[in-house]
Amino acid sequence: MRTAVECFGRIDVLVTNAGTFAPKHFTEVTEDELDGCLTGNLKGTCLTTQAFVRVLCAQGGEGGSIVDIGTVLVDHALAGFPTTAPVVVVGKAGVHALTTGLAAELAVDGISVNLVAPGVIRTPLHEASDVDSYGSLALQGRVGEVAEISDAVFCLANAGFVTGHALRVDGGHVTGRRI
């Protein structure tokens, strides 16, 4: 935050984009892995957001925008793909709930809080797998690209009359299936 203010004179937008992806069966998740997920996904988002809101308020209360990154797997889990414990339900579901709660709490300060919920996106998180094989999970029949997530983040960061919204960017993954 300090560096951004020093370079640009102020700060107006925060994007929280923490995450890990280490699927394993629920019964195999260790306490350390669970702690790491909570620390990285949820606690890190909370503390970073606190610092950002403090800076915004110190700037004179002109408002701002927070865009959290969640996942569509919070709303639409996959049988046979173990993401429930370490990644989705524990960490990212907390981020989804935090987004909703902060949208209500911070609206009075002119701060909008929204969330982008990506589907499968071609990122280094998937470099060890054939990411394109997951394309069939979405109605559009492909995986997403990073630029499609950044476009959604930019849109929400600039949408002053939108708050508390979770925007799925998933090619139709949650909406339906191709047959």
Order of alpha helices (4+ residues) and beta strands (2+ residues): alpha-beta-alpha-alpha-beta-alpha-beta-alpha-beta
